[in-house]
Amino acid sequence: MEAVLFYALAAVTLVSGVFVVFLRRPVHNVLFMILAMIGLACLYILLHAEFLAMVQIIVYAGAIMVLFLFVIMLLNLDEFVMPSERRKVRYGIGIVLAMMLIVFLIPASRGMLSGAGPASVPADMANLTNTEIIARELFTTYLLPFELASVLLLAAIVGTVVIGRKSAR
Amino acid sequence: MVDVQHYLVVSAALFSLGVIGVMFRRNLIVILMSLELMLNAVNLSFVAISRYLGSIEGQIVVLFVMVVAAAEVAVGLAIAVAVFRQKGTINVNEINIMKW
């Protein structure tokens, strides 16, 4: 089971990586990059690095790729021509995907409403979770690099604002 | 459990894809994205080896790599916007003002 999942996720990640590199339109590249990020996050979950998987989705797929999209739309790189025909096909694809999402979400929400899920976890867990281990290491052994990383992010913010503003005279 | 070698092969393939993108694409934004792909490939091998050795240090390193990647992307995209304002293009063949 794990092997099958691994090969499927690896295939998704690698194929979207190929599309990232070889497609001509930057917007398509970004969208396939998001798919590759999600595939990588699933691989992290297979490797029992759940915290990193969530950070991967939030930071990479959520923040960095949206930044790429913003810049592409700001620079207006694509001479985008919407194909006027074939709209029916796209509606059909959208409806099918929405139905699949509903089918996917109903069991999940039912489990949440009945409250059977999180309550069964004991309050004091004998074995630490992945997040707890990472937090413990990060705030003790690697405290100095952690603080330095925050300084680096601050420097990046300041640098971005300085570079990105209109030339002040 | 899947062998660690399989993860390393996937990571190597992803890294090579990133290298190809950096070498052959001429769009600055796509080059930045290929850089991200390479960083992610390295992250994957870090996590795989961290799992294989049963130590958490690899995952900590991946967190710091993510911080650096975020900073790099922010500054890189700001540079791309600035270059586009100056030259009206982000094709790296035409950005040759610092070429000797």
Interface residues (C-beta under 8 A of the other chain):
Chain A: E2 A3 F6 A10 T13 L14 G17 V18 V20 V21 P26 N29 V30 M33 A36 M37 L40 L43 Y44 L46 L47 H48 A49 F51 L52 V55 Q56 V59 Y60 A63 I64 L67 F68 V71 I72 L74 L75 L77 N130 I133 I134 E137 L138 Y142 P145 A149 L152 L153 A155 A156 I157 G159 T160 I163 G164
Chain B: M1 V2 H6 Y7 V10 A13 L14 L17 G18 I20 G21 F24 R25 N27 I29 V30 L32 M33 S34 E36 L37 N40 N43 L44 V47 A48 S50 R51 I56 E57 Q59 I60 V62 L63 F64 M66 V67 V68 A69 A70 A71 E72 V73 A74 V75 L77 A78 I79 A80 V81 A82 F84 I90
